[in-house]
Amino acid sequence: MTTTAERPSPVAVTPAIEAHRARARRRPLLPAIGRRALLFCMSVLFLFYVIGPVYWVFASSVQSEADLVSVPPNWIPKDVTLQNFEGIFFYDDRAVTYENRRVGDPATGAFIPSAAQNLLPSLYNSLYVGTWVAILNIVLSITAAYAIARIHFRGRRQTLYLILVTRVIPDIALVVPLFLVMRNFLGIINTKEALITTYLAVTVPFTVFILINYFESIPADLDRAARVDGCSHLQVLYHVFLPIGMPAVVASLMFAFLTSWNEFVLALMMTSTIDSQTLPIVISGFVFDFTTSFSLINAAGVVAIMPPVLLAILFERYIVGGLTAGAVKG
Amino acid sequence: MTSSVLAALQKRFNYDSRSAVILLAPVLIVLAAVTIYPIFYSFYTSLFDINLTRPHRRPFVGFGNYLQLFDDARFWVAVSRTTVYTVVTVTATAVLALGVALFLNEAFRGRRFLAAMLLVPWATPSIVNGLMWKWIYDPTYGSLNGLLTQLGLIDSYQIWLGDPSKTIYLIAQAAVWKQMPLAAILLLVTMKSIPEDLYRAAKVDGANVFQRFFHITLPALKPGFMLVFVYETMISIRHFDLFAIMTQGGPGDASFTISWQIYIETFRSLKFGTGSALAFILALATFLLSYLFIRMLGQRGADR
């Protein structure tokens, strides 16, 4: 960043020169001629592939079933309608009763299947579980990561291996024993607490890994000084590592929330009541039910995709920093 | 009495050891309850012939479940489907991610916006990913058919997921869409850590774009690729969500993978022993492959 300042320059460095130098400093792998055109084309292709499919889910969610099944597809929705979202969020107003049973018709998409009423409770469950997983995950992981990164005790490498190697086991292999643990020992099967506990097993190893990588980049003098001044390990953690490690902590919070929000297999097996089912379970029910209209499935998809995508874009810097904490060192 | 025990412990272990134990205890207790105990229980289960349709007789069969699997033609179908899926997904993810990382490593306007958009597929729940591509691939109303027809690439609407010769590749495509961003981000970060001087020196020596790419960029990306290969293989080899939502193992056995077989054996046939044995084979394969990649590509990777 400061290379130009260090070198004495015969001419005054104007912003234009500075900008040119900034460009020149980066290594151009592509030849200069046609570079702009090529980059533009690639940007369009990139956006088409990365965002296109999600755009299509959004576009499908605001069309009526009749518009949606047209050939060729309406790439830009003809009549934007929110009826699919109304069905999800105001199910009670749209419920099929004996009186209005013939008003709706599956073929036109005006009919809202009764499964739609489950979406709102499951949305709440997903938020609840995700929030608690995010909080408990960081509380558990940060103490463990601190201990492994900074306290020199016998077997710290082995402890790290033990924590990391648990992720080798496929989640689906854990389902049956976990089900028994939750039912027989803890008695919390079919509860949100069961999901929270289970998800910690998924998120904690990765979070510990991220935090250790981050903590190891903090100069050792810092905590040594604090220790010499009489801080306990817990105080060092709270007063030194927590503030400095904030980016990694935020990344871990996001990561845990997203993992919990997106998880499917474990939730599928551990929950069978609407009090505990999360969004992916209810949505998969939509997909398996062939009478559900495509527009409603897509609306449900939009509901599920919005929170994680918005969080990811809002906290992009932290997430990228956290996910790649260990990448550079290899 | 407790105080004397505490005093004895204090004498035996110094402050650091005691702190470490206290700080690590919560994590270890949680992991013991929700992964370590289940793993052992699962292995124990795999040694018995447990069939919930016959709940009171569960004879010990040793490694009988494993041997029986090796004789089962369906198991080998599952192995081949899983192999194809994993190889295709990991390779495509790595190649595409390398392209995207090289592209985003260039300086141009809008680069930051594109980099942020990269997180959209990453954050998309796999269930939504599945329903999204299922809808795009839909044989009668899908946008893939619509697009390809409008572009004149196909004459009539095609069956996509329902065509057994295409199924696994189309599911892999959906997986790549979601997994590519993380791989690209990892490679991009590794790329940014390559010292500028290397490129300048190479230029002075007259190396062209391709020589610079093959002799500087690619070798320097080794640690990044190691992470990508380990991570993507671990994800792909046991992937379940997309198979569940898109094809349920079908059509026929076109997407019958090991993870799907575990699900079928455990929850449809209620043969818990066979399901656990399969899960163990899968875990072992995952472990060996990760180890292999770390050994092949890691520098100090071995101690991670």
Chai-1 contact restraints between the chains, C-beta under 6 A:
chainA,res_idxA,chainB,res_idxB,connection_type,confidence,min_distance_angstrom,max_distance_angstrom,comment,restraint_id
A,R23,B,A107,contact,1.0,0.0,6.0,A-B,restraint_1
A,R26,B,A107,contact,1.0,0.0,6.0,A-B,restraint_2
A,R27,B,Y199,contact,1.0,0.0,6.0,A-B,restraint_3
A,L29,B,V209,contact,1.0,0.0,6.0,A-B,restraint_4
A,L39,B,F108,contact,1.0,0.0,6.0,A-B,restraint_5
A,M42,B,F103,contact,1.0,0.0,6.0,A-B,restraint_6
A,F46,B,L114,contact,1.0,0.0,6.0,A-B,restraint_7
A,V50,B,M117,contact,1.0,0.0,6.0,A-B,restraint_8
A,V50,B,P121,contact,1.0,0.0,6.0,A-B,restraint_9
A,I51,B,M117,contact,1.0,0.0,6.0,A-B,restraint_10
A,P53,B,M132,contact,1.0,0.0,6.0,A-B,restraint_11
A,V54,B,V120,contact,1.0,0.0,6.0,A-B,restraint_12
A,W56,B,S143,contact,1.0,0.0,6.0,A-B,restraint_13
A,V57,B,M132,contact,1.0,0.0,6.0,A-B,restraint_14
A,V69,B,Y141,contact,1.0,0.0,6.0,A-B,restraint_15
A,P72,B,G146,contact,1.0,0.0,6.0,A-B,restraint_16
A,P72,B,Q150,contact,1.0,0.0,6.0,A-B,restraint_17
A,P73,B,S143,contact,1.0,0.0,6.0,A-B,restraint_18
A,P73,B,G146,contact,1.0,0.0,6.0,A-B,restraint_19
A,L140,B,P26,contact,1.0,0.0,6.0,A-B,restraint_20
A,L140,B,V27,contact,1.0,0.0,6.0,A-B,restraint_21
A,T143,B,L23,contact,1.0,0.0,6.0,A-B,restraint_22
A,A144,B,L24,contact,1.0,0.0,6.0,A-B,restraint_23
A,A144,B,V27,contact,1.0,0.0,6.0,A-B,restraint_24
A,A147,B,A20,contact,1.0,0.0,6.0,A-B,restraint_25
A,A147,B,L23,contact,1.0,0.0,6.0,A-B,restraint_26
A,A147,B,L24,contact,1.0,0.0,6.0,A-B,restraint_27
A,I151,B,D16,contact,1.0,0.0,6.0,A-B,restraint_28
A,I151,B,S19,contact,1.0,0.0,6.0,A-B,restraint_29
A,I151,B,A20,contact,1.0,0.0,6.0,A-B,restraint_30
A,F153,B,D16,contact,1.0,0.0,6.0,A-B,restraint_31
A,F153,B,S17,contact,1.0,0.0,6.0,A-B,restraint_32
A,F153,B,A20,contact,1.0,0.0,6.0,A-B,restraint_33
A,T166,B,L31,contact,1.0,0.0,6.0,A-B,restraint_34
A,T166,B,T35,contact,1.0,0.0,6.0,A-B,restraint_35
A,V168,B,A283,contact,1.0,0.0,6.0,A-B,restraint_36
A,V168,B,T286,contact,1.0,0.0,6.0,A-B,restraint_37
A,V168,B,F287,contact,1.0,0.0,6.0,A-B,restraint_38
A,I169,B,I39,contact,1.0,0.0,6.0,A-B,restraint_39
A,I169,B,A283,contact,1.0,0.0,6.0,A-B,restraint_40
A,P170,B,R238,contact,1.0,0.0,6.0,A-B,restraint_41
A,P170,B,A279,contact,1.0,0.0,6.0,A-B,restraint_42
A,P170,B,L282,contact,1.0,0.0,6.0,A-B,restraint_43
A,I172,B,F240,contact,1.0,0.0,6.0,A-B,restraint_44
A,I172,B,S259,contact,1.0,0.0,6.0,A-B,restraint_45
A,I172,B,I262,contact,1.0,0.0,6.0,A-B,restraint_46
A,A173,B,S42,contact,1.0,0.0,6.0,A-B,restraint_47
A,A173,B,A279,contact,1.0,0.0,6.0,A-B,restraint_48
A,L174,B,P38,contact,1.0,0.0,6.0,A-B,restraint_49
A,V176,B,F272,contact,1.0,0.0,6.0,A-B,restraint_50
A,P177,B,P38,contact,1.0,0.0,6.0,A-B,restraint_51
A,P177,B,Y41,contact,1.0,0.0,6.0,A-B,restraint_52
A,P177,B,S42,contact,1.0,0.0,6.0,A-B,restraint_53
A,L178,B,P38,contact,1.0,0.0,6.0,A-B,restraint_54
A,T197,B,V34,contact,1.0,0.0,6.0,A-B,restraint_55
A,T198,B,V34,contact,1.0,0.0,6.0,A-B,restraint_56
A,L200,B,V30,contact,1.0,0.0,6.0,A-B,restraint_57
A,A201,B,V34,contact,1.0,0.0,6.0,A-B,restraint_58
A,A201,B,T35,contact,1.0,0.0,6.0,A-B,restraint_59
A,V204,B,V27,contact,1.0,0.0,6.0,A-B,restraint_60
A,H233,B,S19,contact,1.0,0.0,6.0,A-B,restraint_61
A,L258,B,A123,contact,1.0,0.0,6.0,A-B,restraint_62
A,N262,B,P125,contact,1.0,0.0,6.0,A-B,restraint_63
A,N262,B,S126,contact,1.0,0.0,6.0,A-B,restraint_64
A,F264,B,I127,contact,1.0,0.0,6.0,A-B,restraint_65
A,F264,B,D241,contact,1.0,0.0,6.0,A-B,restraint_66
A,V265,B,F240,contact,1.0,0.0,6.0,A-B,restraint_67
A,P280,B,P125,contact,1.0,0.0,6.0,A-B,restraint_68
A,P280,B,I127,contact,1.0,0.0,6.0,A-B,restraint_69
A,I283,B,I127,contact,1.0,0.0,6.0,A-B,restraint_70
A,S284,B,I127,contact,1.0,0.0,6.0,A-B,restraint_71
A,S284,B,I245,contact,1.0,0.0,6.0,A-B,restraint_72
A,V287,B,L131,contact,1.0,0.0,6.0,A-B,restraint_73
A,V287,B,I245,contact,1.0,0.0,6.0,A-B,restraint_74
A,I297,B,L131,contact,1.0,0.0,6.0,A-B,restraint_75
A,G301,B,V128,contact,1.0,0.0,6.0,A-B,restraint_76
A,G301,B,L131,contact,1.0,0.0,6.0,A-B,restraint_77
A,A304,B,P125,contact,1.0,0.0,6.0,A-B,restraint_78
A,A304,B,V128,contact,1.0,0.0,6.0,A-B,restraint_79
A,I305,B,T124,contact,1.0,0.0,6.0,A-B,restraint_80
A,I305,B,V128,contact,1.0,0.0,6.0,A-B,restraint_81
A,P308,B,A123,contact,1.0,0.0,6.0,A-B,restraint_82
A,V309,B,V120,contact,1.0,0.0,6.0,A-B,restraint_83
A,V309,B,A123,contact,1.0,0.0,6.0,A-B,restraint_84
A,A312,B,L119,contact,1.0,0.0,6.0,A-B,restraint_85
A,A312,B,A123,contact,1.0,0.0,6.0,A-B,restraint_86
A,I313,B,A116,contact,1.0,0.0,6.0,A-B,restraint_87
A,E316,B,A116,contact,1.0,0.0,6.0,A-B,restraint_88
A,E316,B,L119,contact,1.0,0.0,6.0,A-B,restraint_89
A,V320,B,I185,contact,1.0,0.0,6.0,A-B,restraint_90
A,T324,B,L186,contact,1.0,0.0,6.0,A-B,restraint_91
A,T324,B,V189,contact,1.0,0.0,6.0,A-B,restraint_92
A,A327,B,L186,contact,1.0,0.0,6.0,A-B,restraint_93
A,A327,B,V189,contact,1.0,0.0,6.0,A-B,restraint_94
A,A327,B,T190,contact,1.0,0.0,6.0,A-B,restraint_95
A,A327,B,G224,contact,1.0,0.0,6.0,A-B,restraint_96
A,A327,B,L227,contact,1.0,0.0,6.0,A-B,restraint_97
A,V328,B,S193,contact,1.0,0.0,6.0,A-B,restraint_98
A,G330,B,P223,contact,1.0,0.0,6.0,A-B,restraint_99
A,G330,B,Q299,contact,1.0,0.0,6.0,A-B,restraint_100
